[in-house]
Amino acid sequence: MESFSAALLALLQQNATCTFAWCVLPNHYHVLVETSSVLKLLWELGRLHGRISHDWNGEENTRGRQVFHGATERSMRSEHHFNTTVNYVHNNPVHHGYVRLWTEWPWSSAAECIEQMGSLEATKLWKEYPIRNYGRKWDAAGI
């Protein structure tokens, strides 16, 4: 996951105006970015998915399997939507049972976010913008 995280972050640095939150899990990832061209970003993500699929299939001497097969974009509708999304992205490893605390997951912007805003502000944002059922049907729990 380290190499995919690095490749994803490099792609985002080149194609997004700002990366607000990100999290890579074994079978999917979430990013919250601002971009001047969502279509170009989605196209570049598709190219990354294709390269990774090709490499991983080659390592297993197989072809045709898609490792990643899609991306979805959503516009942030409000400050509440934005902050809840940041919390959702950072909490995803907990949601899927990989860690007990979201700060324990190494392939995420959570630690950097806390470092930048401080733990008191991060706790305040977590309490003011709880995720509750946010994103319930985006990906299956426990996968």
mmCIF file of the C-alpha atoms, coordinates in Angstrom:
data_MODEL
# 
_entry.id   MODEL 
# 
loop_
_atom_site.group_PDB 
_atom_site.id 
_atom_site.type_symbol 
_atom_site.label_atom_id 
_atom_site.label_alt_id 
_atom_site.label_comp_id 
_atom_site.label_asym_id 
_atom_site.label_entity_id 
_atom_site.label_seq_id 
_atom_site.pdbx_PDB_ins_code 
_atom_site.Cartn_x 
_atom_site.Cartn_y 
_atom_site.Cartn_z 
_atom_site.occupancy 
_atom_site.B_iso_or_equiv 
_atom_site.pdbx_formal_charge 
_atom_site.auth_seq_id 
_atom_site.auth_comp_id 
_atom_site.auth_asym_id 
_atom_site.auth_atom_id 
_atom_site.pdbx_PDB_model_num 
ATOM 1   C CA . MET A 1 1   ? 0.000   0.000   0.000   1.00 0.00 ? 1   MET A CA 1 
ATOM 2   C CA . GLU A 1 2   ? 2.995   2.235   0.494   1.00 0.00 ? 2   GLU A CA 1 
ATOM 3   C CA . SER A 1 3   ? 3.852   2.337   -3.214  1.00 0.00 ? 3   SER A CA 1 
ATOM 4   C CA . PHE A 1 4   ? 0.237   2.892   -4.275  1.00 0.00 ? 4   PHE A CA 1 
ATOM 5   C CA . SER A 1 5   ? -0.165  5.678   -1.699  1.00 0.00 ? 5   SER A CA 1 
ATOM 6   C CA . ALA A 1 6   ? 2.974   7.368   -3.017  1.00 0.00 ? 6   ALA A CA 1 
ATOM 7   C CA . ALA A 1 7   ? 1.810   7.058   -6.634  1.00 0.00 ? 7   ALA A CA 1 
ATOM 8   C CA . LEU A 1 8   ? -1.655  8.384   -5.752  1.00 0.00 ? 8   LEU A CA 1 
ATOM 9   C CA . LEU A 1 9   ? -0.265  11.360  -3.834  1.00 0.00 ? 9   LEU A CA 1 
ATOM 10  C CA . ALA A 1 10  ? 2.129   12.201  -6.674  1.00 0.00 ? 10  ALA A CA 1 
ATOM 11  C CA . LEU A 1 11  ? -0.776  12.109  -9.125  1.00 0.00 ? 11  LEU A CA 1 
ATOM 12  C CA . LEU A 1 12  ? -2.880  14.336  -6.861  1.00 0.00 ? 12  LEU A CA 1 
ATOM 13  C CA . GLN A 1 13  ? -0.012  16.793  -6.455  1.00 0.00 ? 13  GLN A CA 1 
ATOM 14  C CA . GLN A 1 14  ? 0.149   17.154  -10.246 1.00 0.00 ? 14  GLN A CA 1 
ATOM 15  C CA . ASN A 1 15  ? -3.601  17.226  -10.935 1.00 0.00 ? 15  ASN A CA 1 
ATOM 16  C CA . ALA A 1 16  ? -5.339  18.733  -7.917  1.00 0.00 ? 16  ALA A CA 1 
ATOM 17  C CA . THR A 1 17  ? -5.253  22.301  -6.681  1.00 0.00 ? 17  THR A CA 1 
ATOM 18  C CA . CYS A 1 18  ? -5.416  21.062  -3.084  1.00 0.00 ? 18  CYS A CA 1 
ATOM 19  C CA . THR A 1 19  ? -5.644  17.669  -1.363  1.00 0.00 ? 19  THR A CA 1 
ATOM 20  C CA . PHE A 1 20  ? -7.675  18.069  1.823   1.00 0.00 ? 20  PHE A CA 1 
ATOM 21  C CA . ALA A 1 21  ? -7.938  14.427  2.971   1.00 0.00 ? 21  ALA A CA 1 
ATOM 22  C CA . TRP A 1 22  ? -6.950  10.998  1.713   1.00 0.00 ? 22  TRP A CA 1 
ATOM 23  C CA . CYS A 1 23  ? -6.973  7.400   2.909   1.00 0.00 ? 23  CYS A CA 1 
ATOM 24  C CA . VAL A 1 24  ? -5.787  4.230   1.156   1.00 0.00 ? 24  VAL A CA 1 
ATOM 25  C CA . LEU A 1 25  ? -7.160  0.848   2.252   1.00 0.00 ? 25  LEU A CA 1 
ATOM 26  C CA . PRO A 1 26  ? -6.303  -2.626  0.895   1.00 0.00 ? 26  PRO A CA 1 
ATOM 27  C CA . ASN A 1 27  ? -9.199  -2.646  -1.576  1.00 0.00 ? 27  ASN A CA 1 
ATOM 28  C CA . HIS A 1 28  ? -10.206 1.000   -2.123  1.00 0.00 ? 28  HIS A CA 1 
ATOM 29  C CA . TYR A 1 29  ? -9.340  4.575   -1.301  1.00 0.00 ? 29  TYR A CA 1 
ATOM 30  C CA . HIS A 1 30  ? -10.949 7.951   -0.674  1.00 0.00 ? 30  HIS A CA 1 
ATOM 31  C CA . VAL A 1 31  ? -9.611  11.399  -1.509  1.00 0.00 ? 31  VAL A CA 1 
ATOM 32  C CA . LEU A 1 32  ? -11.053 14.860  -0.977  1.00 0.00 ? 32  LEU A CA 1 
ATOM 33  C CA . VAL A 1 33  ? -9.478  17.294  -3.412  1.00 0.00 ? 33  VAL A CA 1 
ATOM 34  C CA . GLU A 1 34  ? -10.070 20.540  -5.198  1.00 0.00 ? 34  GLU A CA 1 
ATOM 35  C CA . THR A 1 35  ? -9.274  20.535  -8.903  1.00 0.00 ? 35  THR A CA 1 
ATOM 36  C CA . SER A 1 36  ? -9.703  22.859  -11.846 1.00 0.00 ? 36  SER A CA 1 
ATOM 37  C CA . SER A 1 37  ? -10.500 19.888  -14.101 1.00 0.00 ? 37  SER A CA 1 
ATOM 38  C CA . VAL A 1 38  ? -12.298 16.922  -12.575 1.00 0.00 ? 38  VAL A CA 1 
ATOM 39  C CA . LEU A 1 39  ? -12.371 15.166  -15.958 1.00 0.00 ? 39  LEU A CA 1 
ATOM 40  C CA . LYS A 1 40  ? -8.576  15.353  -16.311 1.00 0.00 ? 40  LYS A CA 1 
ATOM 41  C CA . LEU A 1 41  ? -8.147  14.122  -12.737 1.00 0.00 ? 41  LEU A CA 1 
ATOM 42  C CA . LEU A 1 42  ? -10.519 11.195  -13.341 1.00 0.00 ? 42  LEU A CA 1 
ATOM 43  C CA . TRP A 1 43  ? -8.682  10.388  -16.582 1.00 0.00 ? 43  TRP A CA 1 
ATOM 44  C CA . GLU A 1 44  ? -5.315  10.382  -14.780 1.00 0.00 ? 44  GLU A CA 1 
ATOM 45  C CA . LEU A 1 45  ? -6.750  8.198   -11.999 1.00 0.00 ? 45  LEU A CA 1 
ATOM 46  C CA . GLY A 1 46  ? -7.952  5.765   -14.675 1.00 0.00 ? 46  GLY A CA 1 
ATOM 47  C CA . ARG A 1 47  ? -4.444  5.645   -16.125 1.00 0.00 ? 47  ARG A CA 1 
ATOM 48  C CA . LEU A 1 48  ? -3.017  4.974   -12.648 1.00 0.00 ? 48  LEU A CA 1 
ATOM 49  C CA . HIS A 1 49  ? -5.556  2.188   -12.094 1.00 0.00 ? 49  HIS A CA 1 
ATOM 50  C CA . GLY A 1 50  ? -4.606  0.666   -15.460 1.00 0.00 ? 50  GLY A CA 1 
ATOM 51  C CA . ARG A 1 51  ? -0.869  0.728   -14.687 1.00 0.00 ? 51  ARG A CA 1 
ATOM 52  C CA . ILE A 1 52  ? -1.373  -0.785  -11.235 1.00 0.00 ? 52  ILE A CA 1 
ATOM 53  C CA . SER A 1 53  ? -3.702  -3.478  -12.626 1.00 0.00 ? 53  SER A CA 1 
ATOM 54  C CA . HIS A 1 54  ? -1.185  -4.345  -15.330 1.00 0.00 ? 54  HIS A CA 1 
ATOM 55  C CA . ASP A 1 55  ? 1.691   -4.560  -12.846 1.00 0.00 ? 55  ASP A CA 1 
ATOM 56  C CA . TRP A 1 56  ? -0.212  -6.624  -10.276 1.00 0.00 ? 56  TRP A CA 1 
ATOM 57  C CA . ASN A 1 57  ? -1.625  -8.968  -12.911 1.00 0.00 ? 57  ASN A CA 1 
ATOM 58  C CA . GLY A 1 58  ? 1.901   -9.416  -14.288 1.00 0.00 ? 58  GLY A CA 1 
ATOM 59  C CA . GLU A 1 59  ? 3.198   -10.319 -10.833 1.00 0.00 ? 59  GLU A CA 1 
ATOM 60  C CA . GLU A 1 60  ? 0.552   -13.071 -10.663 1.00 0.00 ? 60  GLU A CA 1 
ATOM 61  C CA . ASN A 1 61  ? 1.001   -14.084 -14.315 1.00 0.00 ? 61  ASN A CA 1 
ATOM 62  C CA . THR A 1 62  ? -2.629  -13.354 -15.180 1.00 0.00 ? 62  THR A CA 1 
ATOM 63  C CA . ARG A 1 63  ? -4.418  -10.819 -17.366 1.00 0.00 ? 63  ARG A CA 1 
ATOM 64  C CA . GLY A 1 64  ? -7.819  -9.185  -17.551 1.00 0.00 ? 64  GLY A CA 1 
ATOM 65  C CA . ARG A 1 65  ? -8.554  -8.640  -13.893 1.00 0.00 ? 65  ARG A CA 1 
ATOM 66  C CA . GLN A 1 66  ? -9.263  -5.041  -12.976 1.00 0.00 ? 66  GLN A CA 1 
ATOM 67  C CA . VAL A 1 67  ? -7.714  -3.979  -9.701  1.00 0.00 ? 67  VAL A CA 1 
ATOM 68  C CA . PHE A 1 68  ? -9.563  -0.665  -9.597  1.00 0.00 ? 68  PHE A CA 1 
ATOM 69  C CA . HIS A 1 69  ? -12.446 -0.031  -11.903 1.00 0.00 ? 69  HIS A CA 1 
ATOM 70  C CA . GLY A 1 70  ? -13.991 3.306   -11.172 1.00 0.00 ? 70  GLY A CA 1 
ATOM 71  C CA . ALA A 1 71  ? -14.030 6.638   -9.483  1.00 0.00 ? 71  ALA A CA 1 
ATOM 72  C CA . THR A 1 72  ? -16.882 8.845   -8.416  1.00 0.00 ? 72  THR A CA 1 
ATOM 73  C CA . GLU A 1 73  ? -16.891 12.576  -7.947  1.00 0.00 ? 73  GLU A CA 1 
ATOM 74  C CA . ARG A 1 74  ? -19.131 14.574  -5.663  1.00 0.00 ? 74  ARG A CA 1 
ATOM 75  C CA . SER A 1 75  ? -19.197 18.330  -5.168  1.00 0.00 ? 75  SER A CA 1 
ATOM 76  C CA . MET A 1 76  ? -19.108 19.646  -1.626  1.00 0.00 ? 76  MET A CA 1 
ATOM 77  C CA . ARG A 1 77  ? -22.369 21.472  -0.976  1.00 0.00 ? 77  ARG A CA 1 
ATOM 78  C CA . SER A 1 78  ? -21.491 23.240  2.275   1.00 0.00 ? 78  SER A CA 1 
ATOM 79  C CA . GLU A 1 79  ? -18.907 23.639  5.021   1.00 0.00 ? 79  GLU A CA 1 
ATOM 80  C CA . HIS A 1 80  ? -20.800 20.960  6.962   1.00 0.00 ? 80  HIS A CA 1 
ATOM 81  C CA . HIS A 1 81  ? -20.612 18.553  4.010   1.00 0.00 ? 81  HIS A CA 1 
ATOM 82  C CA . PHE A 1 82  ? -16.890 19.289  3.594   1.00 0.00 ? 82  PHE A CA 1 
ATOM 83  C CA . ASN A 1 83  ? -15.968 18.758  7.270   1.00 0.00 ? 83  ASN A CA 1 
ATOM 84  C CA . THR A 1 84  ? -18.103 15.634  7.577   1.00 0.00 ? 84  THR A CA 1 
ATOM 85  C CA . THR A 1 85  ? -16.378 14.269  4.469   1.00 0.00 ? 85  THR A CA 1 
ATOM 86  C CA . VAL A 1 86  ? -12.933 14.917  5.975   1.00 0.00 ? 86  VAL A CA 1 
ATOM 87  C CA . ASN A 1 87  ? -14.031 12.984  9.073   1.00 0.00 ? 87  ASN A CA 1 
ATOM 88  C CA . TYR A 1 88  ? -15.454 10.175  6.920   1.00 0.00 ? 88  TYR A CA 1 
ATOM 89  C CA . VAL A 1 89  ? -12.240 9.814   4.910   1.00 0.00 ? 89  VAL A CA 1 
ATOM 90  C CA . HIS A 1 90  ? -10.070 9.693   8.033   1.00 0.00 ? 90  HIS A CA 1 
ATOM 91  C CA . ASN A 1 91  ? -12.418 7.294   9.858   1.00 0.00 ? 91  ASN A CA 1 
ATOM 92  C CA . ASN A 1 92  ? -12.623 4.784   6.982   1.00 0.00 ? 92  ASN A CA 1 
ATOM 93  C CA . PRO A 1 93  ? -9.972  2.390   8.398   1.00 0.00 ? 93  PRO A CA 1 
ATOM 94  C CA . VAL A 1 94  ? -12.000 2.188   11.631  1.00 0.00 ? 94  VAL A CA 1 
ATOM 95  C CA . HIS A 1 95  ? -15.233 1.665   9.671   1.00 0.00 ? 95  HIS A CA 1 
ATOM 96  C CA . HIS A 1 96  ? -13.671 -1.326  7.917   1.00 0.00 ? 96  HIS A CA 1 
ATOM 97  C CA . GLY A 1 97  ? -12.135 -2.765  11.081  1.00 0.00 ? 97  GLY A CA 1 
ATOM 98  C CA . TYR A 1 98  ? -8.453  -2.278  10.251  1.00 0.00 ? 98  TYR A CA 1 
ATOM 99  C CA . VAL A 1 99  ? -7.693  -0.181  13.330  1.00 0.00 ? 99  VAL A CA 1 
ATOM 100 C CA . ARG A 1 100 ? -9.436  0.871   16.531  1.00 0.00 ? 100 ARG A CA 1 
ATOM 101 C CA . LEU A 1 101 ? -8.530  4.571   16.215  1.00 0.00 ? 101 LEU A CA 1 
ATOM 102 C CA . TRP A 1 102 ? -8.328  6.452   12.929  1.00 0.00 ? 102 TRP A CA 1 
ATOM 103 C CA . THR A 1 103 ? -5.048  8.031   14.033  1.00 0.00 ? 103 THR A CA 1 
ATOM 104 C CA . GLU A 1 104 ? -3.423  4.562   13.971  1.00 0.00 ? 104 GLU A CA 1 
ATOM 105 C CA . TRP A 1 105 ? -3.738  4.085   10.182  1.00 0.00 ? 105 TRP A CA 1 
ATOM 106 C CA . PRO A 1 106 ? -0.464  4.985   8.401   1.00 0.00 ? 106 PRO A CA 1 
ATOM 107 C CA . TRP A 1 107 ? -1.870  5.364   4.850   1.00 0.00 ? 107 TRP A CA 1 
ATOM 108 C CA . SER A 1 108 ? -3.946  8.449   5.513   1.00 0.00 ? 108 SER A CA 1 
ATOM 109 C CA . SER A 1 109 ? -3.688  12.203  5.917   1.00 0.00 ? 109 SER A CA 1 
ATOM 110 C CA . ALA A 1 110 ? -5.159  11.977  9.452   1.00 0.00 ? 110 ALA A CA 1 
ATOM 111 C CA . ALA A 1 111 ? -1.871  12.453  11.327  1.00 0.00 ? 111 ALA A CA 1 
ATOM 112 C CA . GLU A 1 112 ? -0.891  15.389  9.091   1.00 0.00 ? 112 GLU A CA 1 
ATOM 113 C CA . CYS A 1 113 ? -4.328  16.933  9.591   1.00 0.00 ? 113 CYS A CA 1 
ATOM 114 C CA . ILE A 1 114 ? -4.007  16.733  13.386  1.00 0.00 ? 114 ILE A CA 1 
ATOM 115 C CA . GLU A 1 115 ? -0.468  18.103  13.242  1.00 0.00 ? 115 GLU A CA 1 
ATOM 116 C CA . GLN A 1 116 ? -1.611  21.084  11.185  1.00 0.00 ? 116 GLN A CA 1 
ATOM 117 C CA . MET A 1 117 ? -4.718  21.986  13.188  1.00 0.00 ? 117 MET A CA 1 
ATOM 118 C CA . GLY A 1 118 ? -3.839  20.575  16.595  1.00 0.00 ? 118 GLY A CA 1 
ATOM 119 C CA . SER A 1 119 ? -5.603  17.823  18.484  1.00 0.00 ? 119 SER A CA 1 
ATOM 120 C CA . LEU A 1 120 ? -8.046  20.172  20.242  1.00 0.00 ? 120 LEU A CA 1 
ATOM 121 C CA . GLU A 1 121 ? -9.316  21.609  16.941  1.00 0.00 ? 121 GLU A CA 1 
ATOM 122 C CA . ALA A 1 122 ? -9.439  18.125  15.345  1.00 0.00 ? 122 ALA A CA 1 
ATOM 123 C CA . THR A 1 123 ? -11.496 16.836  18.285  1.00 0.00 ? 123 THR A CA 1 
ATOM 124 C CA . LYS A 1 124 ? -13.785 19.852  18.017  1.00 0.00 ? 124 LYS A CA 1 
ATOM 125 C CA . LEU A 1 125 ? -14.343 19.227  14.289  1.00 0.00 ? 125 LEU A CA 1 
ATOM 126 C CA . TRP A 1 126 ? -14.964 15.522  14.940  1.00 0.00 ? 126 TRP A CA 1 
ATOM 127 C CA . LYS A 1 127 ? -17.655 16.369  17.499  1.00 0.00 ? 127 LYS A CA 1 
ATOM 128 C CA . GLU A 1 128 ? -19.263 19.167  15.442  1.00 0.00 ? 128 GLU A CA 1 
ATOM 129 C CA . TYR A 1 129 ? -19.332 17.137  12.200  1.00 0.00 ? 129 TYR A CA 1 
ATOM 130 C CA . PRO A 1 130 ? -19.980 13.482  13.126  1.00 0.00 ? 130 PRO A CA 1 
ATOM 131 C CA . ILE A 1 131 ? -20.185 10.991  10.281  1.00 0.00 ? 131 ILE A CA 1 
ATOM 132 C CA . ARG A 1 132 ? -23.147 8.999   11.649  1.00 0.00 ? 132 ARG A CA 1 
ATOM 133 C CA . ASN A 1 133 ? -24.508 7.233   8.552   1.00 0.00 ? 133 ASN A CA 1 
ATOM 134 C CA . TYR A 1 134 ? -22.569 9.374   6.069   1.00 0.00 ? 134 TYR A CA 1 
ATOM 135 C CA . GLY A 1 135 ? -21.366 7.291   3.122   1.00 0.00 ? 135 GLY A CA 1 
ATOM 136 C CA . ARG A 1 136 ? -23.237 4.192   4.307   1.00 0.00 ? 136 ARG A CA 1 
ATOM 137 C CA . LYS A 1 137 ? -23.696 2.741   0.808   1.00 0.00 ? 137 LYS A CA 1 
ATOM 138 C CA . TRP A 1 138 ? -20.423 3.940   -0.728  1.00 0.00 ? 138 TRP A CA 1 
ATOM 139 C CA . ASP A 1 139 ? -18.562 0.767   0.116   1.00 0.00 ? 139 ASP A CA 1 
ATOM 140 C CA . ALA A 1 140 ? -19.501 -2.412  1.953   1.00 0.00 ? 140 ALA A CA 1 
ATOM 141 C CA . ALA A 1 141 ? -18.586 -2.497  5.646   1.00 0.00 ? 141 ALA A CA 1 
ATOM 142 C CA . GLY A 1 142 ? -16.147 -5.182  6.704   1.00 0.00 ? 142 GLY A CA 1 
ATOM 143 C CA . ILE A 1 143 ? -14.556 -5.691  3.299   1.00 0.00 ? 143 ILE A CA 1 
# 
